[in-house]
Amino acid sequence: MDPKLKGRYNQVLEKVRKIVNDSQFFGLRVAKIKAEDQSRFLNDEGLREYRHFLEMLFEEAKHQLSEAEEKILNLKQQTSHDDWIKMVDSLLSKEEREVLEEDGRKVELGLADLFSLLYRQNKAVREAAVAAINEVLAKHADVAEQEINSILANKKIDDELRGFSRPDSARHLTDDIDTKVVDALIEAVTKRFSVSRRWYRLKTKLLGLAKLEYHERMIEYGRITKTYSYEETTGLVSRTFHRIDPKFGQIFDGFVRDRRIDVFPVKGKFNSAFCAAGSLMLPTYILLNHTNIIADVRTLAHESGHGINDELMKAKQNALNFGSPLSTAEVASTFMEDFVWGELMAEADDELRLAIMVKKLDDDVSTIFRQVACYRFEQELHATFREKGYLGKEVIGKLFQKQMAAYMGGAVKQSAGSENWWIYWGHIRSFFYVYSYASGLLISKSLQAAVREDPGFIVKVKQFLAAGSSDSPKNIFLRLGIDITDEGFWLKGLAETEKLLGEAEALAKKLGKI
């Protein structure tokens, strides 16, 4: 970015911070209501629908400083945290390297495009890409070392000032998730790292390799050439949603009928997909970039899941309770997506079904096991920093490789250069939010299993999706007869992934692939 634009951008940010400072007095002052008066507000009949909102404010108050101190902390956030991250991100984004393409051409690519080449089946392409990636990351390792130590130090100071007992406590409070819930999730997934290790053993065999290099974990398997027009995609998604529950189907059909889905790519359009809601008063819209590939079917199901979730909340919640906490934000989307995945597999021949299974398992293992391994890396990173006061890049690299090896097992080699792959992983700069990928998908899988066992359970699923932020996820589920602090709940979701893995192994044997 041009320095003048950077300057203008920083001026805008400064104004935003001042607006936040000027407006945050409300929450701060409500939160500081004396403890002896809080119960009166919480039990007031007229405030019943705002009870959980107030509970959250009062809980946050336990870790808040004075109004003046909070304003100071807000103002110093950019220079003590944000600018460090922007610096490393900026340095990485400017790097380009000449690498080999499939057709033998040499092309100049940025880091994001280099990573995309690691999916390719062509080994020469992958090796050229990983060599370039490792070179870029090694070049900036010293700067990243200083950056990560600085933001770890800043986080430690903030936690001490606010009285948080653990490095991840602030995240749990912000996300309205009980620490016991997250601990149960991490423990359950860690105990079942045998599933992800088993997956990588299978993938190694399918690819005909003795061992996978670290960067090869996401190599594409097979060729999924079947195409799906937008009309075919909407028809499949609609049928699937109606089969799960008529209400889901009706809401989705409304999105299509009312042309609230921006479907096809055009020049200048945002190159991704998302669902835009965020308001009780405005319609829900979905943005796609449909190109007739199988991934587009999954994308429509996923974003429509968010949209259905939003519409159910709109019917039941006020503005303060509208929206899902981070820990459950991806439940509806993955719930709908997985049922559509099942439909795709049911309609496919054996060869295509195996390719779809491999893709699905790649995604599930990354979302569940890899993210939990990252969470464990963060835990160890913060603990070690607070013990030693400073961590060299070599120490950080060893901690990273240790946790990656734990979930991947012996079928994957933690190859030279992978010790620096924490450098580009922006998630760890936002502190402990990666658990939410695993929690969302595993809650979704547990609910899917319950619906398959008893179709009538879908009523409870709709109740959960409509509940929004009216209470904590733990309490919402307790009212539905589910205890998410119980490790068994998470193991039920993990059993769904293990079941799919078993089916993939059986099909691979049937086809003579292993």
C-alpha positions, 0 to 999 in steps of 0.5 A: 500500500502507498504510504499516503494511503497507509497514513489515511488508513491509520487516520480512519482507524484512529477515528474508529478507536475514538468512536469505540472509546466514546461509546463503550461507556454504556457497557462499562457503566452497566457492568459496574453495577454493584454486586448486591444490585445485580440480582435485582436486575437479573430477576426483573420480569421486565428484563427477562429476555435480556438476562443473559446479556446482563449476565455477560456484562456482569461477568466481564466486569470482573475483569474490567479496569476503570473507564479511563484505563480501558480507554488507554488499553483500547488506544494502545492496541494498534501499536502493541498488537495490530501493527506487529501483525500487519508488519509480518503480513505485509512482508509476506504478502510482498514476496513472489517466487518463480515456480513450475506450473503443470504445463512446464511454464515458470510463473511468478506467484505470491505466497497464497498462490504458492500454497495452492500448488501444494494440492497438486498431484504433480510432484515437481510442481509441489516441490518447487512450491514448497521450496519457494515457501520455505525460502520466504518463511526462513527469510522473515523468521527473525522478524516473526520471532520478534513479532510473536514475542512482542504480542505474547508479552502484550497478551501476558500484561493484559491477562495480568491486569485483568486477572485472567488465570489462564492465557485462554480464559479471555477468549472463553469469556468473549465467546460465551463458552465455559472453560470446562466445555473447551477443555472437554473438547480438547481432551476428547479430540486429543485422545482420538488423535489415533483417528487422524493418524489412521487417516494419514496412513490411509492417504499415504497408501492411496497415493502410493507413497511410503510416507507423506511430507508435511506439506503433502497432507492435502494432495488431491486424490482422484479426479472429480470431473462431474459438474453441477449446474446452478439449477442442478445444485439448487435442486439437490440442496432443496431436496436435501433440506426438505428431507431433513425438515420442511422448514429448512427447505421452505427458507432455502426455496425463499432465498432462490425464489426471491433472488437473494443469492448472487450466483456467478463470478463477474469481474471485480466481484469478491472472490469467495462466498459468504452469507450476509445477515447481521440484522433483524430488520434486513433480508439475508443475502448469499454471495457465491461464485458458482463455476459448476464444480462439486465444491460449489454444491457444498458452498451453497449448502454451507452458506444457506445453512448460515442463512437458515440459522439467521432466519430462525433467530430472527423469528425468536430473538431481539437485537441483543440476542441475535447472532451466534457465539463463535463456538457455535457459529458454524454448526448450522452451516456444517450441519446442512453441508454434511447432509448434502455431502451425504447426498452427493456420495449416495448418487456417485459411482464407487470411484467418484464416491471414494474421491469425495470421501477423501476430500471430505476426510481431508477437510474434517481432519483439518477442521477437527484434529489440526485445529485442536493441535494448533490450540495445543500449540498455542497453549504450550507457546504461551506457557513456555513464554511465560516461563522463559520470558522470550522464545527463539524461533528454533524453540517455537519451531520445535513446539510447532512440529511437536504438536503437528506430529502428535496429530499426524503420526508416523505416516507424515514426516515433519520435513525440513522447513516445516519448523517455520510454518507457524509464521504464516498461521495468522490464527495464533495472533488472534489467540485461541479461537481455533477451537471454534472450528472443531467445536462447530463441526463436532457439535454439528456431527453429534446433532446429525447422528442424533437426527439419523437415530431419531428424525424427531430430534430435528425439533431440538436442532431447530430450537438450538438454532433459533436460540441465538445468544439468548443464553450460553451454549452450555445452558441452551444444550442443557435445556435440550438434554445435552451436556457439552461439558461431557467428553462423551458428547464430543466423542459421539461427533468424533465417531461420525468421522471415524465411521466415514474413515472406515467406509473409505478404507472398505471402499478403497479395498473393494476397488483395489486401491490399497 
